[in-house]
Every structure is written in structure tokens, then in C-alpha cells.
Amino acid sequence: MKVVKFGGSSLADGETFAQAIKIITADPERRVIVTSAPGKRTPDDIKVTDLLIEYAHRVINKQPYDDVLTQIISRYQAIAKYFNLPTEKLADLIQRLHDLPAGKYPNNHYLMAAFKAHGERSNAMLMAAVLNHLGYEARFVTPTEAGIRVTGTPNNANVIPETYSLLDHFTAKQSELLVFPGFYGITLAGHIATFSRGGSDITGAILARGLHADLYENFTDVDAIYSANPNVIDDPEPIAKMTYREMRELSYAGFSVFHDEALIPAIQGNVPINVKNTQHPEKPGTLIVPDKNFQPRDIVTGIVSGKHFAALYLHKYLLNKQIGFTLRILQILAKHGISYEHMPSGIDDITIILDRDQINDQLIDEVSNEIQETVNPDHLEWIDNYAITMVVGEGMRNRVGVINDILEPLAKNHIAVPMINQGASRISIMIGTFDKDADNAVRAIYHRFFAN
């Protein structure tokens, strides 16, 4: 059995809907379908999720919302019209969208989550209705019915282990197609909570693990996952097969084709993932597999750079002799709700790499002042223009001289490297650069390993 998830661009209008249905019905093993909310039809279009966020803001601020609600409903009506779906088949979907402002929510965060989730919920309802209209036996299944239970904040939920026990007891007829909305689950108190943005990937992985799928197919708008960003490298090499670990490392720094959190359920369930293009389903795409018995084809699988980082650099003589020095810094970060990304250190130096999107200028000053008062470093510096380039590949593990192969082209291109770190897994090397050099760093390293 296969779980099949379609991204927003794959379900944006009637034409893409029809293509998705063609894919679903072409393989009898595709029994579980996960839908995203309708995405953009044209570059200047608006995603339905963004319209729902605007709808929620209008309700919270007690502003008129009829115009945005009309836009949302019209997206589903246009898809239904493409398939000549009877008007009454949309009645429940439309009524639910109208009723959202009257719902009972613990606070505005839960209200926002419920509104956002209805992009996927409505599209799953519509997909099931269209499939039935076309003569296929399909059933819309809610997260409540399936048992997708979550904890955490309402707009950044986490699945809980009970979910997999409940999915183990979920039953369905062998002949029916099951259509699930992606992106959200149900809290223990019965409220809707969404995963982080792009979380339909997570739902697909949860179902693939919980329903013991043989394969999780993730259909999107690209032919494969590429070895580098096509906006940085012209015509980069597609990756035919990679490991979960490689995908995790690359997703961290910026590979956005597949949600990095979605890998966890797949890893736990040992379910291979196939990322494919909805418009070219005949192409093999990229297969993401366990690392056991994996034989890498190349030394490096992928290179990616993220420019959303910053760093706090501290220098203090005899730092290594001071017990609890690092702990006190981490306590300050925790007090302000800041997580750190990496913390390379030396005998007298420590660099704390942070996600710049988590912090603002006021918070930077507060944290810096507290660190200065608490640990009294000899030198404290905030580096705002930081970028991290990840070079990842299972083939690097037993390769002698790979660090030299990476640093040599950077030196030739006069790219400064203020930080370098290799993980214990030995399949990734992290290069710290300044953000102005990030794209050039990717190009230099890419051409060293892939030019031929």
C-alpha cells in the first residue's frame, strides 16, 4: 500500500486536480491520499492558506471579511465546476467555511490554527466528492476519526505516540480510497492544531508509518530533489537516491522540497519516500531511503546554503577551565525562549550560531547584556551577516582529504571561512561564511564535485 501526498501547486485548480486523480487511479496500491490546500495558479495568485490567514485576522480584529471569504469559496467552486460536481455536494464545505467565526476557540492562536487547517480540510472533502462523482469509491477521513493526536502550541503542533496506536486500529474497506486532510491534528482537548507551514508532508509521513505503508509518494512541482539550488546553480544534478540522514542535513540549511520534520515518522516506520513531479509522474524523482546497506554513488550528494543565521562570538582566556560557563549562557538563551543551532568552541573561544528569524534587535541587546554581566567575556561580538553552507554526502564518510577538497575552491575564490564543523556522523561538513559569499561558496564547491 502507498500513501500519496499532493502539494498545493498540485491541487491548485481543476486541471491539476484532474492530473492528481489520474496519478491516484493509475496505481491500485495508492490507497491513501493526503491533500494540501490549493496553492497558486499563477505567480501573482494567492494561496488559499494565506487567504484563510487573512480571514482569521479580519475576524480577530472585528473587520469585514465577506470579500476574502468569497475568494476562498470561489477557489473550491471553480474546481468543482471543472468536474461538473453538483452544487449540493459543496454545501457542507461552504457552510463550514461560513461557520468558522462562530466557533469556540480557547484563544486567538487556536482560532488561527482552525482557520488555516480548513484549506486542507476543504480540499480533502472536495477530493473525496470528486472521486465519488467520477465513479471511484472514496471516503473523506478527518484527523479526529483517524486518531491523529497532537500536543504543543496550536500553530506548531507535534504528533504524540498515541496516534500510532490509534492508527493501528483504524479500519477501511480494501476497495475504498481514503482521503485525509494534511497539515493538522487534534489536541487532547479536542481542538485543531496545525503543524508548521508545509506540514501536509508531516501528515503524509505519520499516515505512512501508522498505516504501515510500503512507500510514501510525495508529489510536488519539481522533477526531483537537486544537488544544489537551481536558483544558484544552472541545471544542477538531480539526486536519484539519498538517505534519510542526508535529507535531514540538507533540509536544515535550506532544502525546502520536503519538510524536514516529516522525515521523523518515515524514519521511525522505515518507510521509503519518493519525491516526484505531479506533471511528470513517469519520471523517477528522488528516493529517500534508510542508510543501512546504502551504497553512495558520489562523494557529495548535495550542497545548500542558508542565509538566515547570526552568531554570537565570545572570547575569554581559560574558558575551558571555567565549570558551567556554557551552561550559564544556555540558561540565558532558554530564559528568552531562544534555541541555538550550533556551538563550535575552542580553548578560549565559543561561537553560538542562532536562527536570525527567532530574534529581533531588542532581544539581541538584552541577551548580549545579560551574557556580559553573567560570564564577563573578554570580548563579545554579534555577527549579523552569517550564512551556513552544508556539504552533505554518505560518500564523504570514508573519503580522505574531503575537507581540503571543499576549502580549496573557497580559497581560490577568496571566500572567508570563519567557522568549519564536521558532525559525528561524518556525512556532513558545515561551513560558516558571510551571507554575501554564500551563493559563491555553493557554486565553488559544486563545481569542484560536480563539474565533470
Backbone hydrogen bonds, N-H to C=O, Kabsch-Sander energy under -0.5 kcal/mol:
donor,donor_aa,acceptor,acceptor_aa,energy
2,K,29,E,-3.5
3,V,215,L,-2.1
4,V,32,V,-3.3
5,K,217,E,-2.9
6,F,34,V,-2.4
7,G,219,F,-2.0
10,S,7,G,-0.8
11,L,8,G,-1.1
12,A,9,S,-0.6
17,F,13,D,-2.4
18,A,14,G,-2.3
19,Q,15,E,-1.8
20,A,16,T,-2.3
21,I,17,F,-2.4
22,K,18,A,-2.1
23,I,19,Q,-1.9
24,I,20,A,-2.6
25,T,21,I,-2.5
26,A,22,K,-0.7
26,A,23,I,-0.6
27,D,23,I,-0.6
27,D,24,I,-0.9
30,R,27,D,-2.0
31,R,2,K,-1.2
31,R,29,E,-1.5
32,V,2,K,-1.6
33,I,31,R,-0.5
33,I,178,L,-3.4
34,V,4,V,-2.8
35,T,180,F,-2.2
36,S,6,F,-0.8
39,G,8,G,-2.6
45,D,42,T,-2.0
48,V,38,P,-2.3
51,L,47,K,-1.8
52,L,48,V,-2.5
53,I,49,T,-2.0
54,E,50,D,-2.0
55,Y,51,L,-2.4
56,A,52,L,-2.5
57,H,53,I,-2.4
58,R,54,E,-2.4
59,V,55,Y,-2.0
60,I,56,A,-2.8
61,N,57,H,-2.4
62,K,59,V,-1.2
63,Q,58,R,-3.3
69,L,65,Y,-2.4
70,T,66,D,-2.2
71,Q,67,D,-1.7
72,I,68,V,-2.1
73,I,69,L,-2.5
74,S,70,T,-2.3
75,R,71,Q,-1.2
75,R,72,I,-0.7
76,Y,72,I,-1.1
77,Q,73,I,-2.4
78,A,74,S,-2.2
79,I,75,R,-1.4
80,A,76,Y,-2.4
81,K,77,Q,-2.5
82,Y,78,A,-1.6
83,F,79,I,-1.0
83,F,80,A,-0.5
84,N,81,K,-1.5
85,L,80,A,-2.6
89,K,86,P,-1.7
90,L,87,T,-1.9
91,A,88,E,-1.0
94,I,90,L,-2.7
95,Q,91,A,-2.5
96,R,92,D,-2.3
97,L,93,L,-1.6
98,H,94,I,-2.1
99,D,95,Q,-2.1
100,L,96,R,-0.7
100,L,97,L,-0.6
102,A,99,D,-1.2
103,G,100,L,-1.7
105,Y,103,G,-0.6
111,L,107,N,-1.8
112,M,108,N,-2.5
113,A,109,H,-2.0
114,A,110,Y,-2.5
115,F,111,L,-2.4
116,K,112,M,-2.6
117,A,113,A,-2.4
118,H,114,A,-0.9
118,H,115,F,-0.8
119,G,116,K,-1.8
120,E,116,K,-0.5
121,R,117,A,-2.4
122,S,118,H,-1.8
123,N,119,G,-1.4
124,A,120,E,-2.3
125,M,121,R,-2.3
126,L,122,S,-2.3
127,M,123,N,-2.6
128,A,124,A,-2.4
129,A,125,M,-2.1
130,V,126,L,-2.7
131,L,127,M,-2.6
132,N,128,A,-2.3
133,H,129,A,-2.3
134,L,130,V,-1.9
135,G,132,N,-1.4
136,Y,131,L,-2.8
138,A,136,Y,-0.9
139,R,177,L,-2.8
141,V,179,V,-2.9
146,A,142,T,-2.3
147,G,143,P,-2.3
148,I,143,P,-2.3
149,R,147,G,-1.3
150,V,186,I,-1.9
151,T,158,N,-2.6
153,T,156,N,-0.7
156,N,153,T,-1.7
157,A,194,T,-2.8
158,N,151,T,-2.8
160,I,149,R,-2.0
163,T,160,I,-2.1
164,Y,161,P,-1.2
165,S,161,P,-1.0
166,L,162,E,-2.3
167,L,163,T,-2.6
168,D,164,Y,-1.5
169,H,165,S,-0.7
169,H,166,L,-0.8
170,F,167,L,-1.1
176,E,173,K,-1.1
177,L,137,E,-3.0
178,L,31,R,-2.9
179,V,139,R,-3.0
179,V,177,L,-0.5
180,F,33,I,-3.3
180,F,178,L,-0.6
182,G,35,T,-2.3
183,F,199,G,-0.7
185,G,193,A,-2.6
186,I,148,I,-2.6
187,T,191,H,-3.1
188,L,150,V,-0.5
190,G,187,T,-1.9
193,A,185,G,-2.2
194,T,154,P,-2.8
195,F,183,F,-2.9
199,G,196,S,-1.0
201,D,198,G,-1.5
203,T,199,G,-1.8
204,G,200,S,-2.3
205,A,201,D,-1.9
206,I,202,I,-2.6
207,L,203,T,-2.5
208,A,204,G,-2.3
209,R,205,A,-2.3
210,G,206,I,-3.2
211,L,207,L,-2.6
212,H,209,R,-1.1
213,A,208,A,-2.7
214,D,1,M,-3.0
215,L,1,M,-1.0
216,Y,272,P,-2.5
217,E,3,V,-3.0
217,E,215,L,-0.6
218,N,216,Y,-0.6
218,N,274,N,-2.8
219,F,5,K,-3.2
219,F,217,E,-0.7
220,T,276,K,-3.0
227,S,237,E,-3.0
232,V,229,N,-2.2
233,I,229,N,-2.9
239,I,225,I,-3.0
240,A,238,P,-0.7
242,M,287,L,-2.6
244,Y,289,V,-1.8
247,M,243,T,-2.2
248,R,244,Y,-2.6
249,E,245,R,-2.3
250,L,246,E,-2.3
251,S,247,M,-2.7
252,Y,248,R,-1.8
253,A,249,E,-0.9
254,G,250,L,-0.9
254,G,251,S,-0.5
255,F,250,L,-2.2
256,S,254,G,-0.6
262,A,259,H,-0.9
263,L,260,D,-1.2
264,I,261,E,-1.0
266,A,262,A,-1.0
267,I,263,L,-2.9
268,Q,264,I,-2.7
269,G,265,P,-2.1
270,N,266,A,-0.7
270,N,267,I,-0.7
271,V,266,A,-2.3
273,I,288,I,-2.5
274,N,216,Y,-2.8
275,V,273,I,-0.5
275,V,286,T,-2.8
276,K,218,N,-2.2
276,K,274,N,-0.6
278,T,220,T,-2.6
278,T,276,K,-0.5
280,H,277,N,-0.7
283,K,280,H,-1.8
286,T,275,V,-2.3
287,L,240,A,-2.3
288,I,273,I,-3.6
288,I,286,T,-0.5
289,V,242,M,-2.7
289,V,287,L,-0.5
294,F,291,D,-2.0
301,T,392,V,-2.9
302,G,392,V,-2.1
303,I,227,S,-2.8
304,V,390,M,-2.1
306,G,388,I,-2.9
309,F,386,Y,-1.1
310,A,354,L,-2.2
311,A,383,I,-2.6
312,L,352,I,-2.5
313,Y,311,A,-0.6
313,Y,381,E,-3.2
314,L,350,I,-2.8
315,H,379,H,-2.5
316,K,348,D,-3.0
319,L,316,K,-1.4
320,N,347,I,-1.6
321,K,318,L,-1.7
322,Q,318,L,-0.6
322,Q,319,L,-1.6
323,I,321,K,-0.8
325,F,322,Q,-1.4
328,R,324,G,-2.2
329,I,325,F,-1.3
330,L,326,T,-2.5
331,Q,327,L,-2.2
332,I,328,R,-1.4
333,L,329,I,-2.1
334,A,330,L,-2.7
335,K,331,Q,-2.1
336,H,332,I,-1.3
337,G,334,A,-1.5
338,I,333,L,-2.9
341,E,353,I,-3.4
342,H,353,I,-1.1
346,G,349,D,-3.2
350,I,314,L,-2.2
351,T,344,P,-2.6
352,I,312,L,-2.8
353,I,342,H,-2.8
353,I,351,T,-0.7
354,L,310,A,-3.0
355,D,339,S,-0.6
356,R,308,H,-2.4
356,R,354,L,-0.7
357,D,308,H,-0.7
358,Q,355,D,-2.0
359,I,356,R,-1.0
364,I,360,N,-2.2
365,D,361,D,-2.1
366,E,362,Q,-2.3
367,V,363,L,-2.8
368,S,364,I,-2.6
369,N,365,D,-2.5
370,E,366,E,-2.2
371,I,367,V,-2.5
372,Q,368,S,-2.3
373,E,369,N,-2.3
374,T,370,E,-2.3
375,V,371,I,-2.6
376,N,371,I,-0.8
376,N,372,Q,-0.9
378,D,315,H,-1.6
379,H,315,H,-1.9
381,E,313,Y,-2.7
383,I,311,A,-3.6
383,I,381,E,-0.6
384,D,382,W,-0.7
386,Y,309,F,-1.1
386,Y,384,D,-1.0
387,A,433,T,-2.7
388,I,306,G,-2.4
389,T,431,I,-3.1
390,M,304,V,-3.2
390,M,388,I,-0.5
391,V,389,T,-0.5
391,V,429,I,-2.4
392,V,302,G,-2.6
392,V,390,M,-0.6
393,G,427,I,-2.9
396,M,393,G,-1.7
397,R,394,E,-1.2
399,R,396,M,-1.3
400,V,398,N,-0.6
402,V,399,R,-0.8
405,D,401,G,-1.9
406,I,402,V,-1.4
407,L,403,I,-2.8
408,E,404,N,-2.5
410,L,406,I,-0.8
411,A,407,L,-2.6
412,K,408,E,-2.3
413,N,409,P,-1.2
414,H,411,A,-1.7
415,I,410,L,-2.7
416,A,414,H,-0.6
419,M,432,G,-1.1
421,N,430,M,-2.3
423,G,428,S,-1.3
426,R,423,G,-1.4
429,I,391,V,-2.3
430,M,421,N,-3.7
431,I,389,T,-3.0
431,I,429,I,-0.5
432,G,419,M,-3.5
432,G,430,M,-0.5
433,T,387,A,-2.5
433,T,431,I,-0.5
435,D,385,N,-2.1
437,D,434,F,-2.3
438,A,434,F,-0.5
438,A,435,D,-0.9
441,A,437,D,-2.3
442,V,438,A,-2.0
443,R,439,D,-2.4
444,A,440,N,-2.6
445,I,441,A,-2.4
446,Y,442,V,-2.8
447,H,443,R,-2.6
448,R,444,A,-1.2
449,F,445,I,-1.7
450,F,446,Y,-3.3
451,A,447,H,-1.0
